[in-house]
Amino acid sequence: MPKAVRFDRYGGIDVLQVVDVERPAPGPGQVLVRVKATSINPGEAKIRSGALAERWPATFPSGEGSDVAGVVEELGEGVTGFSVGDEVLGWTDNRAAHAELVVTGAADLARKPAGVSWEVAGSLFVAGATAYAMVRAVGAGQGDTVVVSGAAGGVGTIAVQLARNAGATVIGLASEAHHEWLSSHGVIPVTYGEGAADRIRAASGGKVDAFLDTHGGGYVELAIELGVRPERIDTIADFAAGAKYGVKTDGNAAGASADVLAELAGLADKGLLEVPIAAVYPLEQVQDSYRQLEQRHTLGKIVLRP
């Protein structure tokens, strides 16, 4: 029987279990994918803990995970455009990606370019579509100076590159351990914490046009303090501040399309987008993967390989 991650109550990392499940079968318009790589995301940890129970409640026993990269194993009725054996990347909205086999809609898949590794392909949807939506939401482009909080995280590492590709000057807030990576990608690194506003002003020459908050914890207020207009601030981590100040909260749902995913995969294939992989764990070590995630100091993505 195939294996999958399950949890049957809200709680800490210890509620996650890898169990045997029934083999899923694709329905009309669906595809069964044998998963080669899937990544973990902070939002999944919050769902598991119950922190987002009001916004995104779980139905128990619950599966987990959205990012999918793998090989087409079976086609449902009416599916065209894919064949058994095709290498694909995509997503599932059914919290089911942390598994050996996953059913997803054919419309939620794109072909994996040969030059993109399984680890990168399995990390692109949640973080990539989110970063894409954020950069688009604030209209980052030529002549803009854009600040990104959490610039070394899964979303942040992609967002800084997309903003740079759009022609913006990018300032990335991150710990000093990740400054070298940011600098090597044309980003001006600034250490977060007390005094960050002054350091941003010094790095930007006093001009900040847009702010992407991937971290939360007061960055919306910091952006307003820096003089950024609310319509050019986007947060995916502080919805209360978003509502209070009228800033944007465009995230993954605003960027979720197979076309966007194919575009991101194409950039990665051409060497125009790096998705740094912090660590790779076998599916059985899903608890360990989340322990590393909760340290919040990883560069890029953490991947599970079923």
Order of alpha helices (4+ residues) and beta strands (2+ residues): beta-beta-beta-alpha-beta-beta-beta-beta-alpha-alpha-beta-alpha-beta-alpha-beta-alpha-beta-alpha-beta-alpha-alpha-alpha-beta-alpha-beta
